[in-house]
Amino acid sequence: MVDRNARTVQFVHMKNKNLLAIYLLAGLLIFSYLPPLLSQSPAPEAEKTEQAAPAEEIVTAEEESIFQWIIKGGSTMAYLGIIVVIIIGFALERYFYFKRSRVQTKGYYEKFRAALDRGIPDLEAFLKEDGTILSRILSEGMRSRSRGVASVEKSIENTATVEIGKLERGLNLLSNLGNLAPLLGFFGTVVGMRHSFLQFVVKAAPTAKDLAGGVEEALITTQAGLLIAIPTYLVYNLFLYSIDTVTIELERCANELSDRLS
């Protein structure tokens, strides 16, 4: 039992390190792309002698710069915008559900074991007062204590299946939307490049300016798709990590409880 718990704790620590590395890498990628979106290109040298614009005009110009960036991405940006709205709405819904479910595992095993050491009545009181998802699942098992250890384990397993299923509900949608965003971005890339090549049909010898619009559209949609996908990937894995932590802690507590009752 001790070795199994030790391996479980080691697994959690390793997963923490891996997630931290992923988050740092993704954060660097995101912030490397944000400055071009949130800032304007520098003014020409000839305009530096003009009087500085009022603060209100500067804010308006920055807002227009982001709006123009979206417009230059073409019609594909509208579909990406719909995906963003769905992702944000769903992520918030999952966040508040996790919060209501009290998915808290830090220090839980130590509290559970201390209550178990004091005796079954104290353990039942602890599970009733704690109110976390782990306590709710274990409480269902304790209700079957009179029918034996096997009944306790089966009750915990059945309740855990239901509760974990509620936590996982719809996460596949979040993952699919995160995967769809860069694909739509690449679709916009193809559309933008097609617009550039159509210039050869309109003009025998198109200039670089004629081709620039389509190329810019291609790059913007690719950039937008990645900017959507990376945070979505992080949020999705954060939810999965929370669920995995609950599962691991539940297994530790259930094993400890079974050993004490047997």
Residue, then its C-alpha position, 0 to 999 in steps of 0.5 A: m500500500v505504501d509503495r502504491n501511494a508513493r508511486t501515485v504521489q511521484f506520478v502527480h509530481m511528474k505530471n505537474k512538472n510536465l504541465l508547467a513546461i507546456y504552459l511556459l512554452a505556450g505562454l512564450l508563443i502567445f506573447s510573441y504573437l500578441p505585440p503585433l496585434l495590440s500595437q500599431s506600426p511606427a509612424p513615418e519619419a515625416e509625421k514625427t514633427e506633427q503635434a502629438a494626437p490626444a489620448e482619445e485619438i490614440v486609443t481609437a487608432e489602436e482599436e481600429s488597428i485590431f479591427q482592421w487586422i480582423i477584417k484583413g483576415g477575410s471571411t474565415m475570421a468570422y468562423l474563427g470568431i464563432i469558435v472563440v465565443i463557444i470556447i469561452g462560454f464552454a470553458l466558463e461553464r466548466y470552470f463554474y461547475f468544477k467550482r460548485s463541485r468543489v474539486q479540491t484535493k490538496g491535503y485531502y488524503e492527510k485529513f481523510r487519514a487523520a479522521l480515519d485514525r480517530g475512528i469510523p464515527d469521526l470519519e463519517a462526520f468529516l465526510k459529511e462536513d467536508g463537502t468536496i467531491l471526494s467526500r461525497i463519493l466516499s460517503e456513498g461507500m460508507r453507507s454500504r459499510s454494513r454489507g461488507v467491504a466489497s459492497v463499499e468498494k462497489s458503491i465507491e466505484n459506481t458513484a465515482t463513475v457518475e461524478i467523474g463522468k459529470l466532470e468530463r462531460g463535454l470536454n471532447l467538444l472543447s478539444n475538438l474546437g481547439n483542433l478545429a481552430p488551426l484547421l480553419g486557419f489553414f483553410g484561410t491560408v489556402v483562401g488567401m493564397r488563392h486570392s493572390f494567384l487570382q491577381f495573375v488572371v486579372k493582371a498580366a503582371p501583378t505587382a507586389k502590392d496586388l499580391a500582398g492582400g492575399v498573402e496577408e490574409a493567409l498569414i493572419t488566419t493561420q496566426a489567429g487559428l494558432l492563437i485560439a488553439i494554444p490557450t484552448y489546449l492549455v485550458y483543456n489539459l488543466f481540466l483533465y489534470s484536475i480530473d486525474t488528480v481527483t481520480i488518483e486521490l480517490e484511489r488512495c483514499a479508497n484503498e486506505l479505507s478498504d484496508r482498514l475495514s477488511 
